[in-house]
Amino acid sequence: MSIRGTSVGRLATAAALLLPALVLAQTLESSLAPVADATIFAEQTGGPAYDATADGQGGNLWSSVIVAGAVRRSLLRFDLSSLPPGAQVREVRLTLQQIRARGVDNHTVHRLTESWSEGPANGGDAGIGAPAQAGDTTWTHRQWPGLVWGQRGGSFVAAPSTTVFVGPAPSAVTFPSTAQMVADVQGWLAQPSSNHGWIVIGEEAGDSNAKRFGSRNNASAVAWPSLVVRYELPPPASADVPLPPWALALGAALLAGGFWLRGRRG
């Protein structure tokens, strides 16, 4: 075989080995809405005035402090069961739609370490919540009235998974993907029973720095929180990897070139 024919043969072999890997390296993306979200409330002084206050069904999620001195934190949980088994998470972005804001400050997202339930209380648009009912989550209870948090204000990992600066409203607030956000989601995929979601915490000093975001119960779907997960799939168990049309065309061209060279040599 000529040197040129040998080169074509080697190129064809390399392409046959490389193309399946290129196909498998394609990144997929899923956009998810939360399956539960809620707001919990507290006094800045640490008093018990809001211990029985909840908001699981309202159209808003709240953070930071209102004029009355109430501190608010938001909880969210996403169902990851739609992601295929073996998915390798590469990027995670959490987006909240900010409806109204006073002031600007940083917000942190922390992984929750205990289960909680959304509950039926509806705090409306005032941002002060409503009396807790059976199944609600509050500052003291992860499920009212029987199950308490391991720590008041929610049990969560102290180090934030991600942080973002929240500016004027209205605006979409996207928490950037970090190695810890990726680790959170990958861990929940490996062990679904550990998926308790995140808690969003804003500036809790001072006053009149309240933030209002759309919840999953908001009348407008545009205002709902969303979680975008980008991931890759592992190689299939079968060695027969279907190739896309462009790969088949390239293989055919390489084979045709090889036959043409053989014809010229003959």
C-alpha positions, 0 to 999 in steps of 0.5 A: 500500500502507498504511503498516502493509502496508509495515511487514509487508512490510519485516518479512517481508523482514528475517526472510527475510534474518535467519533463515538467519544465525541458523540458521548461527550455531548452535554445535555441540559434539564430545566426543573421547577421546584416541587416545594418552596416556602418562607420561614420568619423570625424576630431579629432579636431571636424572640419567639413572636414568629415561631408559629408563622409560615408561608408555604402556598403564597405566591412569593418567597421572601428574604432579608428584613422588613420594616417591622423587624421580621427576618425571612429565609426561603427554602426550595427543593427540586425533584431530580428523578427526571435526570437519567441514571448515571448522569455526571453533573457539570453545571448547576444554575439556580434562578429566582425571579425578583419582583420587588426589593429594598436595598441591595445585598448578597444572598447565599444558598446553603444545603439543607440537612433535614427534611421539611414540608411545604405546608398549607399556610398562605401569607399573601403579598404582605410578607409577614406570613400566616398562622402555621397549620399542620404540615407547615415549615416555620423558623422552629419546626420543619413540619408543624407542629411535631417535628422541630429543626435541629437548629432554629432557622433551618438546619443547613451546612454553614458554608454556602454552596453559592453566592450572588449579589442581589440588585434592584428589582424587577430582575432575574437573579441567577446564582452561579454554578460552583463546585459545591452546587455541582456536588450538592446535586450529584450527591442528591442523585446518588442518594435521593433520600438526602435531597432536602434542597437549599435555603436562601439567606439574604442580609439579616442585619439592619432593616428595610432591605426586604426582597421578594421573589416569585414562588412556584405558586405564583400566578405567573409561570414566568416568576417561578424559580428554576434549576438548570442542570447540565450533565453528561451520560456515561458510555452505554454498556453496548459497544454499538454506538449509533453515529449521527449523520455527519459521522456516517458521511465522514466515514463513507468519504474516507472509505471512498477515498481509500478505494479510489487510491487502491484503484489508482495503484492497481 
